[in-house]
Amino acid sequence: MGRMRNAKIRFNSPVILIFVMICTGAFLCDSFTAGRANDLLFSVYRSSPLDLLAYIRMIGHVFGHADWEHLSGNMVMLLLLGPLLEEKYGGRILAKVMLLTALTTGLLQIMLFPHTALLGASGIVYAFIILSSMTDMKKGGIPLTFLLIAGIYLGGQVYQGIFTDDHTANLIHVAGGVIGGICGYRI
């Protein structure tokens, strides 16, 4: 009981906490602008290469979310997995994984789905899910947890992408998972 009285709140995972704050700020900004902020800054879609905001959206789409359920679902997963990954790999590497995921998923969206917009941190969430299942790759062999997670999460996304029309960016989720797998193997 004595320890709880003197307990202090720690800013334990700066990269993840700052990311969550930016996403929350973007959500509030979008709410106050009746969806205009997501259209201008926090979703990626094909536009003119002369549009300077297109380059901001290439990364900024990971901060935007369609509604509270979308935001809270992604943030809970990031707050669950992110601090463990940040502690293991460090903030700089984790930020690079996040940036690589944002750029890759943004480019894929523009190239493969020119008539739709993408927003949300789901690609990063999937990268983290796969990356977290690979944290002991240096011990030799392929972790069974990695195979199971890849089968369940990524297999499920492939299935949903083929057999359902739920307006979910299944390919982007798979791309995030692949990035997490590549990064987990390389770092």
N, C-alpha and C positions, 0 to 999 in steps of 0.2 A: 504494500500500500504506500509506503514511503517513497518508492521510486516513481510512482504515478504523480505524486504532488510536484516533484521536481522535473518531470518529463517535459522536454521541449520539442516542438515540432521542427523536424529537419527537412530541408529542401534536398531530399535524398537522390533525386534523379533529374538533374537540371534539363537535359535534352528533352526528356519525355514531358516533364511538367511545363516547360516553355511551349512545347508543341501543343499540348492540351489547352493551354491558355490562349494561344493563337487561334486554335480551332473554335474555342468558345467565343472569343472576340469576333471572329468571322461570322459565326452563327448569329450572334446578337446584332452585328452590323447588318447582316442580310435581313433579319427580322425587322429592324428599324427602317430599312429601305424598300420594304415590300418585294424582296427578291432581286432587286437591282444589283446588289453587291455580288451575289453569286454569278449573275450574268456577266458582269464586268471583270471580276477578279478571281472568283473561286470556283470556276468550272472551266474545263478545257474543251474546245471544239475547233473545227477547222475554220480559219478566218484568213484574212489577207496577211501575207508576211510583212506588210508595211504597218500593220496594227501593232504598236509597241506593247499594248496590253496582252497580246497573244503570247509573248515571251514570259510575262508575269504569270499568266494562267497556266503555262506549261508546268510550273511548280505549284502555283497557288491553288490548283484544284484539290490538292490533298487537305486543304484547310476548310473548304466549304462542305456543308452537309445540308441535305434536303429538309430534314425536320429533326425534332428532338430525339425520336427513336433512332434515327440514323447516327446522329452525333453521339448519343449516350452509348449505343452498342459498340461503336468504334473506340470511344474513349475508355470504356471499361476494359476492353481487350488490351489496349495500349498501356493502360495503367497497371494491368496485371502482368503482362510480359515484359514491357519496356524496362522497368527498374532492374530486373534480373539480368537482362541482356546488357544494359548499360554498365552494370557492375562487372560483368564478365569481360566485355569487349572494350569498354570505355565509351565516353560520350562522343568523341570525335569519330570513331569508326561507326557507331550507331547512326550518327547524323549523316554520314556518307551513305550508309545503306538506305536511309530514308530519302535522301536526295536522289540517289540512283533510281530508286523505285518510282519516285514522283516523275522524274524525267522520262523514264522508260514507259511508264503507263500513259503519260501524257502524249508521247509520240505515237504509241500504239493506237490510242484513241483517235488521234488526228488522221493517221494513215488508214486504219481499218474501219472506222465508224464515222465517216465524214458528216453524216446528217444528224448525229446525236451529240449531246454534251455529257461529260463525265465529271462528277465531283465526289469527294469523300476520301477518307484515309484507309479504305478497305484493302487496297493493294499493299500498303505498309503493314496493316494487320496481318495479312497472309504471309508477307515476308517474315514478320516476327514469329508467327506460328511455326513456320518451317525452320527458321533459324534457331528457335529455342529447342526444337527437337534434335538439333545437331550439335549441341554444346559439348558433347564428349567425343567428337570425331577423332581427336588426336590420340585416343586410346586404342585406335586400330579397329578395323571393321566398320560396317555400317550399322548404326544403332537401330534396333528393332523399333524403338519409339518413332524414329524418323520415317520408317517404312509405313507404319500404321497411320501416323498423322498425315503423311503425303497421300496415302490411299483414301483415308476418310475425308479430309478437307479438299484436296485437289481433285480426287476422283469424284467427289460430290459436285464440285463446281463444273467439271466436264459434263457429268450427267445432266445437271440442271441446264447447262448451256445448250445441250442438244435437245432435251425433251420437255423443257418448260419455257414459258415466255413470261418471266416474272420481272422484267425490266431491271435485272441485276447484271452488273458488268462482270459476268463469269470469267471471260478471257482475261480481264484485268486482274481478277483475284488469282488466277492461275499464274499470270506473269509475275505478280508479287511473290507468290510462293516459289517460283523458279529463281527469282532474284535472291530470296532468302536462302534457298538451297545452295546456289552458287557461292554466295557470300559465306555461308556456313562451312562449305568445303574449303574455301580459300583462306579464311582467317583463322 
